[in-house]
Amino acid sequence: MKKTYLIIASMLFLLNTVTQAQSFTPWTWDTYGLAFKAPSNMIVETNNGEEFGAKLKNDLLHLYIFPWKDAELTTGSLNAEVEALAESLGYEGSEVVELELNSFEGSYVIGKKDEVTSIILGLLDPESENNFYVLIVYGPGYEKRALEIANSFSK
């Protein structure tokens, strides 16, 4: 009886630990009022006017956001700019995927470089010059979480 209780208690503890590690919570880059969702256990490494950076302790998911001020950016040019950005960073990517997010238009490519996979995302704010590009670097088993982050941006 005690053994069964210990096994059940251990399983519940492990299930709770996994659930907490995977839970997404709202985050905000206060400098720009940029909102997104990311795992609650990410550790902020950089948070200033030039960059926001956070990662998981296990190094299997990294998030970097940079301002991209360009009043001339359009949806059509955004796609080309995202492709050019991925190439300039040395990534070989897939086709551009367009997103329609709350308050943003966006597009991304999933690229590979030196066995590392990343989402290179451009975010266009049609109401201001404050646009952003995002780099989400992830390891095996983390693509779903990376895509969830990419699809969560708003202002």
QUICORWO-V703872 format. One record per helix or strand of 2 or more residues. SS is the DSSP state (H for helix, E for strand). FROM is the first residue (numbers start at 0). TO is the last residue. Records with the same first field share a line. If there is no record, write none. Layout:
SS: FROM-TO / FROM-TO
//
This chain:
H: 1-21 / 74-87 / 142-149
E: 23-28 / 33-38 / 42-46 / 51-54 / 60-68 / 91-92 / 96-100 / 103-112 / 115-123 / 129-137
//
